[in-house]
Amino acid sequence: MSATGDFRGLIQFAICEEQKAQQMYKDLAAKTGDAFTKAILEGLHEQEVHHEEKLRSILGSIEPTKA
């Protein structure tokens, strides 16, 4: 596998991890009864969304590897 392929795989893995974190924060925010905690968790969820967007932008800028 090329270095570009390795990097693409790493970015794809990171995107999956960001999506898991988004879901976790969303789920926790839905379960809490405390408004302050809910606001913090919703903020963390939004940060993870932005991280995913940045990673997708990076992924889009990498030329696909040729098999």
Buried (B, 14 or more C-beta within 10 A) or exposed (E): EEEEBEBBEEBEEBBEBBBEBBEBBBEBBEEEEEEEEBEBBBEBBEBBBEBBEEBBEBBEEEEEBEE
